[in-house]
Amino acid sequence: MHAEPLELFSYWRSSAAYRVRIGLNLKDLPYAITPVHLVRDGGQQHSEGYAALNPQELVPTLRHGEQVLHQSMAILEYLDEVFGGPSLLPDDAAGRARVRALAQLVACDIHPLNNLRVMQFFSDTWNVPQSEREDWTRHWIQLGFEAMERMLVESVETGRFCHGDSPTLADCCLVPQLYNARRFNVDLEPYPTLVRIEAACLALPAFEAARPENQPDAV
């Protein structure tokens, strides 16, 4: 099973796909990228072929041999359970709960409110002006970052990374969300711990290789 190929259906600027790229790189797993452009041709994720692969019509999708996996968080935990290499979760139950809480703060509470299909609904269905859509995006990022900054500052478990001195699932989620924050001109000065951890992450080859601008489909 370990020898079966890994194929990641990805979009260069998708933060969910970005998380999985980081995880694959941290585990030092070879994988092929199949780009799915989320805007071109009305959104290639809506094509009949891709919808058959992923009924949600979202990225990422990971194909591992005959296995087809959806949802970035589930994919990352699958990689951790199936493959060796550095673990994305701590050994202890309390540590795993903390890392999952930090990761889900981003993946469940910030990102879903600001992703492409939400913005397209605001624009195409409700005719919300772009300036108001961007205000919405900044509001939810800032609210989440305020909580995450406090959680990290107030915990003795915070180290060079979100949890200790090795990157975890939480860092896989944080770095892409900071990329999104900069896209929408979020002031990051109030979040020095997040920015410090991001710098430590981006110094690692696994994070550098996963960056959106380093993807084969990057514009």
N, C-alpha and C positions, 0 to 999 in steps of 0.2 A: 504493500500500500504506500509506503514511504517513497518508493521509486516512481510512482505515477506522477505525471506532469501536473503542474499548477498553472492555471490560466486565470488571470484577473481581468474582468471586464470593468474598465475604469474610465473616468473622465478626469483630465489633468487638474481641473480646478475644484472637483468635488472633495469636500473635506472628509466625507465618509470613506471615499476611496483612498484618500491621502492617509487616513489612519491605518488602513489595511496594508498599504505599501510600506509604511514604517514598520509594522509588525512583521511582515514577511522579511524585510531587510534585517531587523534585529535578530530574527531566527536564522538568518543567513540561508534563506531558502530561494533557490532559483525559480523564477516564474516568468511567464510570457504575459505581456499586456495586450489586450484587445480593446482599442479605444471605442467608446460609445459617446458620441458627441451629443450633449444634452440640449443643444439649441439648433444645430444644423438640421435641415430637412424636417423641421417641425419637432425636432427632438428624436434622435435615433433610438432612445430608450422606449419609444412608443411603437417601434416597428413590430410587425407580426413575429419575426424571428426572435427578437430579444424578449418580447412579452411572453413568448412560450418558455423562455429560459427563466425569466423573473416576472411573475405575475403582477408584482407591484410596479414594474416599469421604473425601477430605480437602480442606481449603481451604489456600491459595487455588487458584483456577483463573482464568486470564486468557484471555478470548476477544478476539482481534484480527482483526476481520473474520471470515474462515472458519477462521483458525488457532485451535486450542485448546491452551493451554499449561499444564503442570503443574509443580509443585515451585518453591518461592519462589526458590531460588538460580538455577535455570535461567531462570526468568522475568526476574529482574533482569539477568542477562547478555544475554538476548535483547533487552531494552529498550535496553541499552547498545550493542548491535551494530546495531540497526535504526534507532534514533532519534538525532538530534543532541542538542545541549545538553551540560551538564556530564557528564563521564565518571565512572562509578562505579568505574573501575579506573585505576591509574597507567599512564603511557606505557611504562615500562620493564618488562622481564620479571621482574626481581628484585622490583620494587615490586608487580607484580600477584600474584606468588607470596606475598608477605608479606600483602597484603590478603586474598587468598583463605584463607590459613592462619588469620588472625584471625577471618574470617567463619565458616569451617567449624568452628572451635573451638566457636562458639556453635551453629551450625545442625546440626552433625553429632554433637557430643560432649556438649552440655548439653541442648538442647531435646528431642531424641527420647526421652530417658529420663524426661521429666517432662510430656509432652503429655497431652491429655485421654484418649486411648484407652488409654494405659498406666495412668493413674489409675483409669479405669473397670474395667480388667481386674483391678487389685489389689483394688478394692472389690467388684465383682460376682462375680468368679470365686474369688478367694482370701480374701475377707472381711478384708482388711487394714484395721485401724482407721485412722481419719482422721489421728490424731496420728502414726502411723508412716508414712503416705503423705507427710505434710508433712515429716517428718524426712528421708525419701528424697529429696524434691525439693530441700530445702535443701542436703543433702550434695553433690549433683552440681552444683548452681549454684556453691557455694562452691569446690569443687575446680576447676571451670573458670575461675572468676573469679581464683583465686589465680595460675593459669598466665597468664591474659591480662594481669593487672596486671604481672607480671614481664616479659612480652614487650614491653609498652608502655614500661615504665620503662627497660628495658635497651637500647632501640633509639633511635638518633639520628634515625630516620625518623618517630618520633612527634612530632606538632606540636599544633596546636590540636585536631585530630581524631586518629583512630587512625593515619592515615598522612598526614603533612603538614598543610596548612592548608585543605584542602577535604574535605568528607565523601565517603566511599567506601562500597563494599559492606560493609566491616567495621562502619562506624557504623550502617548500615541494620540490621545484626544485633544490635549491642550494645544499642541503646536499647530495643528490645522486650524483651530479656532482663532488663534492669534493671527494667523495668515488672513483669515476672513475679517477679523477686526480691523486690520490695516487697510483692507480693500474698502471698508466703509468709514475710514477716517475716525476710528474710535481713539480717543486720547488714552494712551496706555500708561501715562505717568502715575496714576493712582494704584497701579498694580506692579510694583517693582519685583515682587517675588515671582510672579508669572513670567515676567520678562527675563529675569535672571535664570530661571529654569529653562526657558526656551533657548537661551544662548548656550547653556550646557548641552542641550539636546542637539542643536544644530551644529555643534562642534563634532558630533559623531557622524561617521560616513553613512550609517543607516538612515539617519534623518536627512542628511544632505542629498542623498540619492533619491529620496522620496519627494523632494520639494516639487511643487507644481511646474516650475519653469524647467525642471530637468526631465520632464516626461516626453515621450516620443510624439504625443499629440498636442503639446503645448503650443499656443498661438504666440 
